[in-house]
Amino acid sequence: MENLIYLCYKIEPIFYKIVYMSIVASIIGLSILIIRKLLKKKISSKWISRIWIIFLISLIIPIQVKSSISVYSLFPINLQKIEEISVVRNNLLEKNNEVIEVSADLENKEDNIIVPNKSKESSFNIIVFLPLLWLSLILVSSLSCLITYISFELKIRKNILENEEIENILNRSKEKLNINRKIKLVKQNIIKMPSIFGVFNVRILISDNILELSNKEIEYIFLHELSHYKRKDNILNILITILRCVYIFNPIVWLLLNQVKKDLELATDELAMENENNEIQKEYCKTLVKISMINSDRFLIQTMCLSDDKKNLERRIDNIKLVDKFKKKKKIITIISC
């Protein structure tokens, strides 16, 4: 029991720092949503996805907000004082290598702070228990993602598709996007939706449903998945998965991360259709509709940073219609800058 309490005390300051970061990040994320709403159809999805980087950074790097109105004041429990107490208590634990009580000086710092008292029965209170619960949830969710990833990797690693016609389509798509890296095709039916998979050993996953499409439709799919690769969304997806595990206690962060994923899809569509004419863009949209009809495992789709909801599909099609508009703006800006 003492070892458990010792562990709780050790991770306590980390947990409350993460809680503070999640509050700041939530405020930043909600602000970006407002900006995104105000600038709808005025700036490209590429720039919106770049703005989201500020939100992601705030989840990774602590941002201290200096203001007369503190973020800590939003909570009945003073998180800042808890952090201070946790740091001092852990310094004492390091020196003595055992669980010890918080000094009377710290108890007098803030009357409304719950700190361990001298009785063993009350020393394991809710403030100390929450960090342990958080750590447990992180371990469970991380382990679940890791097992899913490794299991999937083992199932598909030998399923390399060797089809000269399909490979030629892939090579043409790579040329359009100026991608030189070797990217393999994997045929599998676990994930019905096409997706880019892996970081060091990058592969495009396709199923039998995709191989039944026309060559032109397959090319549109490859352009989309290769655009994900060019934008490094496969790496960003891993980061989003890690952040979802760390901030598992904050539903606002989860919703914002889901919005980031949806906006990544829009930015990817823009890149894929950036140099194409209106007719090809229409055919691309029709292909998106066809793919949306394919049923697939929702959990795995989210893990692969894909979105299959109809509402986002409508937004993606509407956004593709704006590609030419943003292209003209880009040309104007380039001329002015010259």
N, C-alpha and C positions, 0 to 999 in steps of 0.2 A: 504493500500500500504506500509506503514511504517513497519507494522508487517511482511510483505512478505520480504522486504529488510533486516529486522533484522534477519529473519530465514536464508536467503541466507548467510549473513555475519557469522552466527554461524556455518554453515556446510561447509563453504568455505575451512578452513584449513584441515578438514577431507578429503574433496574431492581431493584436490591437493596432499595430502599424499597418497591417494589411487592411483592416477594417477602415482605418482612416483613408488609406489610398483608394479604397473602393468608393468611399463617399465623394472624394474629390473627382475621381474618374467618372462617376455617375453624373455629377454636375457638368463636367466638361462634355461628356457624351450627349446629354440632353440638350446642351447649348448647340452642339454640332447638328443635332436633329432639327432645331429651330432654324439655324442658318441654312441647312439643306432644304428646308421647306420654303424659305424666303427666296432662295436662289434657284428654285426648281425651273428647269428648262432654260436657265440663263448661263449656267456653267456645265461643262461636261462631267460625266461620271468619273472620268480619270482624275479630275481635280477633287471631286468629292471624296474619292477613295484615298487621296493623299491627305485630305483634312482629317480623315479618321485615324491617321497615324498619330496625331496628337493624343487622341483618346487611348490608343494602344500604349504609347509611351508612358502616359500617366498611370497605367496599370503595372508598369515595370519599374519605373523610377519614381521615388517619392517626391511629390511636389508640395512644398510648403506654401500655403496661402496666407500671406500676411494681411490681415484685415481686422477692423474693429469688431466685425461680426464673424466669429469663428465658426468653422464647420463643426467643431466639437460641441458647440452650444445646441446643435440640433438634437442631441441625445440627452436623456435624463441622467445617464451615467457619464461622468467626465472621463472620456477615453484618454485625454492627455495626461491627467493625473495618474491613471492606471498605468500608462506607459512608464511614467517617472518612477512609480513605486516598483514596477516590475524590473526595471533596469537596476535600481539600487538593491533590491532583494536578490537578484541574480548575481550581483557583484559579491554579496555576502555569501551566497551559495558556493561561488567559486573558491572563496577563501577557506571556507570550512568544509567543503565537499559533503554537505548534508543539508537537509531541509531545515531552515530556521525561520523564525518569525520576523515579520516586519517590525522595525523599531517603533517606539511610541512617537518619535518625531514625525515619522511618515504618516502615522495614523492621525496626527493632529493637523496635517496639511489640508485635508479636505474632509469635512465631517460626513459628507454624503457618499464617500467612496467605500465600497465593501472591500475590506482587506482581511486576510486570514488572522484570526485572533488566537489566543493562547490555547484554546481547547482543540483537541484532535478532531472532535466531532464536527466542528464548524469550519475547520481549516480548508476543507475541500468544498468551497462554495461555488456558486454558479459562475462567477467571474473567472475562476481558475479552471472550471470544467469545460467551458466553451472552447478554449484553445485545443484541448484534447479531442473534443468532438470534431472540430474543424480538421485537425490532422488526420483523424480516422476517415473522414469523408474524402479527403484528398487521396489517401492511400487506396481506398476502395475504387474511386472513380479512375485514378491513374492506372491502377492494376487492370481494371476492366478494359480501358482503351488499349493498354499495352498487349494484353492477351488477344484482343480482337485483331490488332494490327499484325502481330506475329502469326496468329492462326491464319489470317488471310494471306499473308506473305508466303507461308509454307504451301498453301493450296494452289497458288497461281504461279510460283516461280518457274515451273517447268512448262507452262502453257504458252510459250512464245508462238505467236502466229506467223507462219511462213506462207505468205500469199503474195506473189509478185505484183499482181494488179493493185492490191490494197497498199502495199509498200510504196508503189509508184505514186499513188495518190498522196500518201504521207510525205514523200520527198518533195512533191510539188507544193504542198502546203508549207513545208519548212522553208522552201525557197522564197515564198511570198512574204514570210515573216523574218527572213534573214537569220534563220536558226541553223547552226552547223553541227550541233551536238547530236550524237546518235541516240535516238529514242526508239525503244522497242514497242511492239504491239503485243498485247496479251489478250488472248481469247478466253473468256470465262463467263459464267452465267450466275455468279453469286450477286454481283451488282449489275443490274440491267442497264442502268444509266452509264453513258460513256464518261470517263474521268481520267485526269492525270494522276499518277500515283508514284510515290517515291521522291527522294531528294537526290541521292547519289546515283542510284540506279533508276532513272526516270523511265516510266512506261505509260502507255495509254491503254486503258482498259476498255475493251469492247465485247459485246455479247452477240449471240446469234441474231437477236432482233436488229442490231445495227448493221450486220452484214447483209441483211435482207433489203436494206435501203439502196437507192441508186448511188452510183459513183459520185455524182455531184453532191448529194446529201451527205455522204460520208466525208467528202472534202470539207464541207461546212463544219461538220463535227470536229474534224482534225484542226481546222483553223481556230475553233473555239478553245479546244484543249491545249493547243500549242500557244495560244495567247495567254492562257493561265500560266504556262511554263515561263514564257517571256517576261511576264509581270512578277514572277517568283511567288505566285499564289500558293504553290505546293508547300513552300517553306512557311508562308504566312499562316496556312491552315494548321500546321503543327503548333505554331505559337498560339493561335486561337484556342486550340484544344487544351494546351497547357494552362492558359489563362482561365478557361472554363472550369478546370479542376481546382485551381487555386482560389478562385472567387465563387466557389460552388454555393456559398451562403447568400449571395447577392443576386436576386432575380433581375434587377435593373441592369446589372452588368451583362448577364446572360442575354437579355433582350437586345441590348446594344451590340453585343458581339454577333448576334444573329443578323442584325441590320447591316453590320460591316460585311458579312458574308454575302448578303443579297446585293449590296452595292458593288462588291467585287465582281459579281456576275455581270452587272451592267457595264462596268469598266472593261471587262473582258470582251463583251459583245462589241463595244466601240472599237477596240483594237483590232478585232477580227475583221470588221467591216469598214475600217478606216479608208482603205483604198479601193473599195468596190462601188459599182454604180447602183442605182435605185433598183434595177431589176434583180440583181444578185442579192441585194438586201432583203427584198421581198421573199425570194426563195429561201434565204437563210431563216427568216421568221417562220415560214411554213415548216421548215425542218425542226425548229424549236417546238412548235406545236405538236408535231409527230412524236418527238422524244418525250414530251410531257405526258403522253398517253401511256408510256411504258411504266408498269408497276415495278417498284423496287423497294428494298429494305430501307426504311426512312432513317434508321439509326446510322447505317453505313453511308447513306447519302450525305448526312450531316457531317460525318467523320471525314468524308472526302471533299468537304467544302462545296457542295452542290445544293441547289434549291429546287424543289419540285412543286412548290405551291403555285396555284393558278394565278393568284394575285400578283406574285412577283413576275410570272411569265408575261402578264399584260404590261407591266412596267418595263420589262426588257424590250418588248416589241415597240412600245411607245418611244423608248429611248433610242432604239435603232433608227427610227424615223428622224431623229434629231442629229444624226451623225453628220449629214451634209451641212447643216447649220453651223455646228461646231467647227467643221473643217474650214468653212468660209471665214469664221472668226479667227481661226488660227492663221490663215493666210494674211488677213488684214493686219494682225499683230506682228507677223513676220515682216511685212512690208514697212510698217511704221518703225519698227526697231532698226531696220536697215537705213 
